[in-house]
Amino acid sequence: MTSREQRRQLWAARIADFRASGLTMSAWCAANHCTIDQLKYWLYKAKNLPSSPSSASPTRWVPLMVADPHPQSDAPPSLVVCIGKARIELQTGFDPGLLRDVVRALGEASC
């Protein structure tokens, strides 16, 4: 792999991280030690580069099972997400940023 391809892959990962972070450009750049100009450049490049089917992640469908659509208890509503052997139970008012970080960590662990 050439250094050009490596740089593109690095910035593709950085752009995905920036988009998932919910941070402003300046906050994300400060946290990731790069300039706003670099981020803007690579965002522009990513928008104008043709996406090849080999570089795009394939769509993965996962089964959804509803255990009990009408719970009988007075417990607050929750959502259970199972990824591999991991089981994550979300209550009303959960932190979406924390969930994103946990799912990302689980995805990296399975590679």
Order of alpha helices (4+ residues) and beta strands (2+ residues): alpha-alpha-alpha-beta-beta-alpha
